[in-house]
Amino acid sequence: MNNNKSNQDRMFSDLRSDIFQKAESYGLEYLSQVLNRNVFPTQQALAELNQFEGPMPSQSSDANEIIDSLHQFGSPATVTTSGGRYFGFVTGSAVPASLAAKNLSIFWDQVSALQVMSPISSKLETVVENWLIELFGLPPHTAAGFVSGSSMANFCGLAAARYRVLKNQGWDITEKGLFDAPKIRIVTGRHAHSTILKAISLVGLGKNNIEWVDVDDQGRIIPDMIPQLDSKSILILQAGNVNSGSFDNFKVICQTAREQGAWIHIDGAFGLWAQATQKLKHLTDGSEFAHSWAVDGHKTLNTPYDSGVILCEDKEALMSSLHMTGGYIIAGKERDGMFYTPEMSRRSRVIEFWAALKYLGKDGVDEMVQGFHDRSLQFANGLKKIKGFHVLNDVVFNQVLVRCDTDEITDLTVAKIQELRECWVGGSTWQGKKVIRISVCSWATTEADVERSLRSFEKALQLVLHDKD
């Protein structure tokens, strides 16, 4: 490189160079292999990550060399979550139009805080908000905030709940804080997701204050075990248990909880999308009676990372709990996104969210989500035919729980499946026993992918049993 150039001159030059075409060509090369490459990086690829080590350079580096290095050593070390055989976490793929839209939006580099900062962001957030209200059958006045994922969405929902519960008791938390505030009751099931526990901690309500409710053998909260609620209560329910995929009985629980004056929040990270299907929407019956809902786009909708939404029917509570002011802020005539999320400097992730919904349409969302369920049933039924595997859950959505004869064999089989790299799954614990957790949430997963994965499961178990003998 020419060290006589100033950094500014060099960046002007790079802006007009071919580094963007090069990055795109590498990306397209990666996508062309994504359906057939190994799901997890090879040992060689992992070892070559040490190419990125070393002290920070004192001199500027060449842009082309940076892109080349990322492709040469970074691409092989990625996990192929966008393919059809990754089942390790509830990690979706990315529908093509959504991924392409994100690629375009990278060049736009829009911040979505204010309408005057990005009119396109303002417009698309309004459009997607309306589409989601229709898709999930929510109250028409529901507000949406576009956040990084369900962790932040759950935080926002509980922040809004905290604001409203205290406001109804004459306490303005935005002015007075939590010191000497009236007590808030937190009620949730024993299988609440870890992001719920994190959100409870972040909003200052404390995990030790949770009133735990027992769950059934599928992880669903038992309605008759829910204590008498009141206007000081926040009830947290679940659409999609992270292990079994089960749904709480919203139809039975929500109306009663509302009548008792409680705020109802639903963690619907991946499961709320069942509402967008014809055959699975019974799972979410009654969810419309909640006050707030957390949902991810990068799970079931298959938008690229990071993409989550907080939906709240109490717009004032959401805005008041997250609101900020400043003399320099220029309010728009239409939507200003910063009033619905904790962040002000927030990239316009709604662009790829809009693209996914526009690309798929209602019928396409239905087909894709139903497909996750169909492939999960195929997986479960296939495993039941292989001696040594035992399916433990009712497959109601996209999760399959399976174990081998002992905890030791289960753990060894998970490790062997991962080592074979034909597919990738993770382990978990269910009712005190080690299990293999299978999450089907990629549009790219085909019947052939499941059959290929089933053969890998069988091979892995045979190798484990052979080694033990």
Secondary structure by P-SEA (a helix, b strand, c coil): ccccccaaaaaaaaaacaaaaaaaaaaaaaaaacccccccccaaaaaaccccccccccbbbbaaaaaaaaaaccccccccccccccccccbbbbcaaaaaaaaaaaaaccccccccccaaaaaaaaaaaaaaaaaacccccbbbbbcccaaaaaaaaaaaaaaaaaaaacccccccccccccbbbbbbcccccaaaaaaaaaacccccccccccccccccccccccccccccbbbbbbcccccccccccccccaaaaaaabbbbbbcccccccccccccccccccccccccbbbbbccccccccccbbbbbbcaaaaaaaaccccccccccccccccccccccccccccaaaaaaaaaaccaaaaaaaaaaaaaaaaaaaaaaaacccccccccccccbbbbbcccaaaaaaaaaaaaaaccccccccccccbbbbbbbbccccccaaaaaaaaaaaaaaaaaaaaaac
